[in-house]
Amino acid sequence: MPPKKKKDDGKKKEKKVSKKSFGGPQAQDVLNDQGREYYLTQIKDLENRINRFVTICAQSKQAIVSHLEW
């Protein structure tokens, strides 16, 4: 037999969210700057990977075309 379904009372539990401070606005700026630098580094890395991939694809395409033409 399949398990029985639980009855829903229509009540939803509210999640309690605690707000933590990081030491004021100066600390927030430092965190924002660090986060910004991190993401800029990630973007540059991804751009480099894409460029390498495009280059490899172009070389592969040229090799295939030249092989088919002979």
Protein Blocks (a to p, Z undefined) as FASTA:
>chain_A
ZZdddddehiacddddddddehijklmmmmmmmmmmmmmmmmmmmmmmmmmmmmmmmmmm
mmmmmmmmZZ
